[in-house]
Amino acid sequence: MSILSFYSVIEKYRDFDFESYFNSVTDDDIRRSIHERNLTHEDLLNLLSPKAANHLEEMAEKAVQLSLQYFGRTVLLYTPMYISNYCVNKCKYCGYNLENTINRRKLNQEEIKAEAQAIAQEGCRHLILLTGESQEHSPLEYIVESINTIKEYFPSITMEVWPMTVNQYKEVVKAGAEGLTIYQETYDEKVYDEMHLAGPKKNYKFRLDGPERGAMAGMKSISIGALLGLADFRKDAFFTALHGDYIRRKYPGCDVTYSPPRIRPCKGGLKEVIGVNDKQMVQILLAYRLFAPQCGMNISTRENEEMRRHIIPFGVTKMSAGVSTAVGGHTLKNAGTAQFDINDESSVEEIINMIKENENIIFEGIYSHFSNSLASDNSFSNIQYERLINVIEKIEKEKITFKYKHICNSSGFFKYKDKHLNAARVGSAFSGCATGIKTDLKKIGLFHTKLTKVRNIKKGDYVGYANSYIAKKDMKIGILETGYYDGVGLELITQRFKFKSRLKNALLSLKSLIKGDNMTLNIDGKIINVIGQIGMHDVVIDITGLDYKEDDDIYFYYRPVYINENVKRVYK
């Protein structure tokens, strides 16, 4: 196992006495942690402690504030589609257990298409594709073919299947999958071994690194979680939060979503579980939101309608709707046995009404996103636009009104002037470009930092980690007080790749983010070379022949969309 694995983080807490720590937490510790701007691991433990249950109201107030700040009032609805329930694992808690006598089904592509059409007609545009964990029954080729079958109906496809290698994940990303859901079930290695009696899933470490392999392969979003009820829920919630933080920091282009599923009854499932009550469930959600305000939060139909209704304002960003956990459950009379019993059978329309009736939710807008606005053929973009208009009309018949309506991204804004509606979601255009579209846009972002050091080096001297740069001549160098932690490196890497491959390459590894070869900065109108690797908090530049000195203010053009949220923004 690589030292870069999240397992190395777990190892740091191998001998940590959680019980003693929780017993030592004071009310003052909890209040301090609630109002910290950047929470540490210690703060997270404070918020998960038993004593923090007495501070849920204060935690909730902060959670609502952070949710509005980072997500507004946006809740994404999605639906799962089960296409196979064959599984080769023996897991004590799961209805798909190899030893369970259930109705096993695997949909063919015609059945998958019919299921996709039925789900799309219900109004959902975001789908999660699920199978039992069997590479034998649901091989890579089958999953790729299934994605190709359904992608015309759904602009966003996530998958929850057996853990893959990096190369296998690359194949499904290429096919059209943009998100990965993979739950560790429990981070307690001993309990994990007890719960997984046989099968590939028994390999704790391989599953643990599944989310990271997905991020390396180019997945845009990763959803993780622990199955609450298998082990100590406070420890599992703690490691889940740390796992998400690990992925987000190592792969900054990848969105992370937390899911806190509680065990539901199923055929052959566990008779005894470690109960997690509603109050404890809410505490976990609030702790996640305060610790990781920029991460998504998903609540599935494992929770009942009343529970889901009340916890939406606390930071929920994703909810399932119109759910069936049976294979072919939307179209087949003889559907495969469900994985577990759902706790909320609400339709998409009912979920909309639930959100509508929640006095804490105000509808501000509705949007979609052109997924292929760069294509020369506009037919798919036209279909997407028509679908959005149809959905808007359907919802507005329920007397739900929207102030803002939009579908245009930056390239769509310039390309489809007849589809502007009354708003647009510009990202790259805001920073001075619209990929693939010729415009007169100008860059507007200026990054301010300090020149902390100025040094003269000799020919043959090394610069940067791992001696990444060798001076070819006597040089004058300067060190800037910034680095890849602030986002510097994310934009620079785009100078090294064409659009088709740059995003894919940018997410492959941290190494690719911090290489300094052929990178430049536009400082005071001068193109200045970056030398060596970009560090976490430092950038080395070649200032040979230039009149710069220590403590000088340095400004360089930068795209705001790449900047870390901790960097102060000033707009004039």
Buried (B, 14 or more C-beta within 10 A) or exposed (E): EEEEBBBEBBEEBEEEEBEEEBEEBEEEBBBEBBEBEEBEBEBBBBBBBEBBBEBBEBBBEBBBEBBEEBBEBBBBBBBBBBBBBBBBBBBBBBBBBBEBEBEBBBBEBEBBBBBBBBBBEEBBBBBBBBBBBBBEBBEBEBBBBBBEBBBBBBBBBBBBBBBBBBEBBBBBBEBBBBBBBBBBBBBBBEBBEEBBBEBBBBEBBBBBBBBBBBBBBBBBBBBBBBBBBBBBBBBBBBBBBBBBBBBBEBBBBBBBBBBBBBBBEBBBBBEEBBEBEBEBBBBBBBBBBBBBBEBBBBBBBBBBBEBBBEBBBBBBBBBBBBBBBBBBBBBBEEBBBBBBBBBBEBEBBBBBBBBEEBEEBEBEBBBBBBBBBBEEEBEBBEEBBEBBBEBBEBBEEEEBEBEBBBBBBBBBBBBBEEBBBEBBBBBBBBBBBBBBBEEEBEEEBEBBBBBBBBBEBEEEBEBBEEEBBEBEEEBBBBBBBBBBBBBBBBBBBBEBBEEEEBBBBBBBBBEBBBBBEEBBBBBEEEEBBBBBBBBEBBBBBBBBEBEBEEEBEBEBBBBBBBBBEEBEEEEE
